Amino acid sequence: MSARKRSRTAPRSQQALRLTGGEWRGRKLVFRPTEGLRPTLSQGRERLFNWLQADIAGRRVLDAFAGSGILGLEALSRGAAEVSFVEQDRTAALMIREHLQTLGAGARGQVHCTDALGWMRAVSAPFDVILLDPPFANDLFQRSIDTLAASGCVGPGSLIYLETPRDFAPAWPAQWATLKETRSGSICQHLCRVANTDSTNGA
């Protein structure tokens, strides 16, 4: 009996996350833990995609510091046209590719195994939605904001989600308007939108 029960669960060397909504709602994805990996829990994901429910279908999404890839996969499940996953850890990047194939979403997801900050600096085409969840141990939160703001990843109307420790106070660019901010336990979730008008242009 105990052996049969163990066979139905992921090995201790693996973890499982369940997609919370959309086409693949309820699908469980197994991944191998890697150092610094801290996937957004289901409650936080549900809150995020409730915020984005009118802004995700058909959109172009960036999942930077993708980790397990669960945020980008949730976006695809909920109708995003395409998602670019950027994850430096090779094992984690491979697992994201495997999940895309398992879900039949290989054509809608591109996985880039590289440094997220460097990758963002090289991008010229803006994304509709940017998901930022840097490793908490590396203190990359403000650097991520500043790098993104100076990159071609954002354009008028882009939505930016950032997940940080509860006590972190972001210094947002002047043209980013805070739409949502929620603290839950040790985590704070932020959602901003880039202004639709260019304040540098004279009337």
N, C-alpha and C positions, 0 to 999 in steps of 0.2 A: 504493500500500500504506500509506504513512504517513498519507495523508489519510483512508483508510478506518479506520485505527486511531484517529485523533483523533476521528472522528465517534462512536465508541462510548464515549467518556469524557465526563465533565462538563466544560464550559468552565472555564478557569482562574478565571473570575469566580464560579464556583460550587464547592460542596463536596458530597460525598455521604456519608451515614451509612446503615449497614445495621442493620435491626432484628434483635436477637439471639435472640428467642424468642417463643413463643406463636403466635397465629393468623396473624400476618404475618411470621413468621420468615423472614429472608433478603431481605425487601423493602428496596430501596434508595430512600432519600429524598434528593432534591437540595435544597439551600438556598443562599441567597446570604449570604456572610460579612458580618457587620456588626461594628462596633467593639466590642471586649470580649467577643465571642462565643467561648465555649470549651466546646464540647459534651463531655459525659462520654464517654470512649472506650469501645469495645465491651467490653474486659476489665473496666473499672469497672462498666459496666451489668450485665454478667453476674453479677458479685459481688453488687451491690445486689439484684438480683431473685432470686438464690439465697437471700439473707437474707429476702426478702419472699415467698417462694414460697407459703407457707401463709396469707399475709395480704393478698393482692392481689385475688383473684377476688371479684367482686361488691361491691367496696369503693368508697368515695367518696374521690377523690384530688385533692390540690392540687399543681400543679407551679408553684411560685413562681419568679420570675426564669427563666422557661421557656426563653429563648434560642431554640435550634433546635426546642425542644419534644420532643426525643428521649426524655427520661425519661418524660414523660406519655404519649407515643405507645407506648413500651414497656409501660407500665402497661395501656393499653387493649388492646394485643396479647395481654397475658397475662390478660385477663379482668376488668379493673376495670370497674365499672358505669358510672362517669362520671369525667371529669377536667376540672378547671378550670385552664386555662393562664393565667398572668398574666405579660405581657411588655410592657414600656414601648416598645420599639422597634417602630415601625409596620411596617417591612419584615419583621422577624422574625415579628410577630403575623400578618401576612397570609400568610406561608409556612406557618405552623401551620394556619391555616384551610384553605389549599389542600391540605395533607397529609390533614387530616381528611376532606375531600370525596373525595380520591383513594382513601382507604382505606374509604370508605363508613361513616365513623364520626362524621359531622356531628352526629347526635342525641346522641352520648355525650360530646362534647367542647365546652366553652364557652371561648372565647378572650376575655380581657379585656386591652385595650391600655391599660395604666395603670401607675402606680407600685406595685410589689408591697407595700411597707411600708404605704402608705396604704390599699391595698385590704384587706390583712389586718386593719387596725384596724377596718374597717367591717363585717366578717363576724360573723354571730351563730350560724351553724350549724356545728358541728364537722365536720372531715374525719377519715376513718379513717387515711389516710396523707398525710403532708406531705413533699414533696420540695423541699429548699432548696439551690440551687446559685447563690449570688450571684456577680456579676462579681468576679474576684479583684482587679482594679485599684481597686475602690471601697471596699474594707475595710468591708463591710457585715455581716460574719459575726456579731459579737456583737449588733449592732443588730437583725439578723434574728431571732436567738434571743429577745431581750428583747421585741421587738414581737410575735412569735408567741405567746410565753408569756402576754402580757397581752391577747391577742385571743380572739375566740370561735371561732377556727379549730381549737383543740385542745380535746379533752375526755378523760375517763377512757378509757385504752386506746389513744389516738392514737399512731401511730408517726411519728417525725420523722427524716428522713434529711438530713444536712448534709455538703456537700463543701467542704473548706477547703484552704489551703496546709498543707504537712506540719508546719510549726512553729507553727501556730495552736493555742492551748489554750483551748477553749470553757469559759465559766462557765455550766454548766447549771442550770436551776431545780431546787430541792430535790426536786420531785416527778417529775422526769424521770430514769429509770434507763437507764444506758448498756447496750445489748445487744451491740453490735459496734463495733469500731474497727480500721481497717486502714490502714497507710501503704504506698503504692506510688509510687516515684519522688518527685516533688515534691507529691503529692496525699495527703490524708488523708480517709477516708470514715468517717462516724459514723452510728450508728443508735441512737435512744433510744425509750423508750416512756413515756408519761404514766401515772402510777399509777392503778390502777382504783378506789382509794378516796380520798375527800376527807379529807386529814389535818386540815382545819380543823374538821371535825364531831366533836363529843364523843361518846363511847360512851354 
